Amino acid sequence: MDFNDVSLTALRVFRAVADQGTFTAAAASLGYTQSAVSRQIAAIERASGAELLERRRDGVRLTAAGRVVMRRATTVLDEIEAAARELSGLPAEAGTVRLGWYPTAGAVLVPHALTALRRTDPGLRVVGREGTTPALVRALRAGSIDLALLASAPPFRAPDAESPPLVLQTLTERALCLALPAGHPLARGGFVDVADLRGQRWIAGSASGEDRLMGVWPGLDERPEIAHVARDWLAKLHLVAAGCGLTTVPAALASAAPAGVRILPVRGGPQEQRRQLLARLPHPPAEAVTRVAAALRAAALEADVPDRLDRLDRPDRLDRPDRSDRPDRSDRPDRSDRPDRSK
C-alpha cells in the first residue's frame, strides 16, 4: 500500500489516537470499536513504512515520523472540513480558533477574554474545550487545538518531552491559596498558618493516583484525612461552603468563590507557587490565534486577584452591613444657609 492511498478515515483515526492518548479513548470519541481503530492505525503505519506511534504503558506518543504525518494530516483534514462547509453554503471559518483550557481557567480568565473578544473582534469565533494539562498537550501535538491554557507547579518543568518544544508564555504566577468555610475558626484572620492545617479534613481530587492529593495542602507532615473526593472545582467549593472540609485553590478563583467560602493565603512554610501558561506549537500562528492569545494575556493582566484577596483577607470589610438600601438623602434641603452658631 502506497501512502498516497491512505484514506481520510485513517487520517482521522490517527489524529484521534494522538489527541486522546490511547486507542480505547480514541475509539470511544469516534464511536468505533477498538479493533477498528487498531486496523486503521496498522494500515497507515504500513503505508508510511514506519512506526508512527510509540506504544507505552501510559498510552501512546508520536514518533518523529508520526509528527511529520500529523502535521500534514491536520492540514489535509482542516482543508476537507473547510471545503465541506463551503459546499454546504456555511460561512468560512478562517477566523476560528480552537482553544483548550484546564478546568479552573474556565471559571474566570477564559470568560473575561471571550467577553473582550466579542467587543473587539465580533467576527472571530473561538471553539473551546476543557481538559487536563496532559490531555491538552496531546491535543496541541495532534493539531486538534491551536492554543492551550495549562497549569504548572514547581519545579515548573516543560509539559512534555516531545520535540520540537512547545512555545510557552507564563501569564500568571501566584501563590496557591486555601478555601475554608466562612465559619471555620481558621477563617477569622487574614491568613492561615501552615501549622494549623494539621488534623484538618480535606476535599481532594479523584480517588486514584496523584490526583488523590490534589486539594490537600502540599508538604503536610501527616497522612491527610480526605473527607470527600470531587473532580469538579465548583463541587469542591460548595462542599467547602457546606462545612465539609478544606481544599486548595489557585488565587484566580477568589472572585468565583460561592457565598460561605473564604479564600486565604497560607503562611509559615515555603510558598506554593502555581503558574498559568499559554502554549502553542512552534510554527508561526495565524492572525486569529495571535488575537486570541493577546486577549488572554490582557485578561490575565487585568485580573484583580491581589485586590480581591486583600478584601477577603480583611473580615472587617466583609462584616460591614450593606448600605445600598439606605434612603437617598440627596433631596434634603440645603442647610448651608443656616446661621453660624459657632460665634
Secondary structure by P-SEA (a helix, b strand, c coil): cccccccaaaaaaaaaaaaaccaaaaaaaacccaaaaaaaaaaaaaaaccccccccccbbbbcaaaaaaaaaaaaaaaaaaaaaaaaacccccccbbbbbbcccccccaaaaaaaaaaaccccbbbbbccccaaaaaaaaaacccccccccccccccccccccccccccccccccbbbbbccccccccccccccccccccccccccccccccccccccccccccccccccccaaaaaaaaaaccbbbbbcccccccccccbbbbbbcccccbbbbbbbbbccccccaaaaaaaaaaaaaaaacaaaaaaaaaacccccccccccccccccccccccccccccc
